[in-house]
Amino acid sequence: MFHHRHIIICLALVGILFLGTSAQAQKVMSVQIKESQLRTTPSFLGKVVAKLSYGERVTVLQEKGAWKKVSLSYKNLQGWIHETALTSKSIALRAGKGNMGTSVTGKEIALAGKGFNEEVETQYKKSNRNLDYTWINQMETMEVSPEQMEDFVAGGNLVIGAEGGNP
């Protein structure tokens, strides 16, 4: 009888330990860039299932290299996102006080997420008057749709491996 009780206690302790580690394995992170894509596979060429905005919170379910499989419980979605788009910091967007405007542009949000703002950019441009920003400004307006990317991959006969690289 003592032997059975000992086994039951051991199994209970193992069960408690297992539940504790699985709860710790999931961590919540925030999107730290203006916009990121949630993809079906851990690859920049994976099909986009959703677009995530700066400050959105995700729960990490799995990691594969530099990619994290995450879930968005409020949208009932799961997918892969690159770790560079995430931070463990909690990002809260709040309206300002005083004479500040009540809205911000997407550009301002992206710059704030990077610790950069219009004042810093202006100062940098003053200190580096010889730099030409024409092509940078043009590149910021360019967008490549998932369909265009798929056409590019198919047209070039590219083969994408499990993590976005060659097999």
Beta strands, then each sheet from edge to edge (+ up, - down):
strand 1: 27-31
strand 2: 35-39
strand 3: 48-53
strand 4: 57-64
strand 5: 67-72
strand 6: 77-82
strand 7: 86-87
sheet 1: 6+ 5- 4+ 1- 7+
sheet 2: 2+ 3-
end
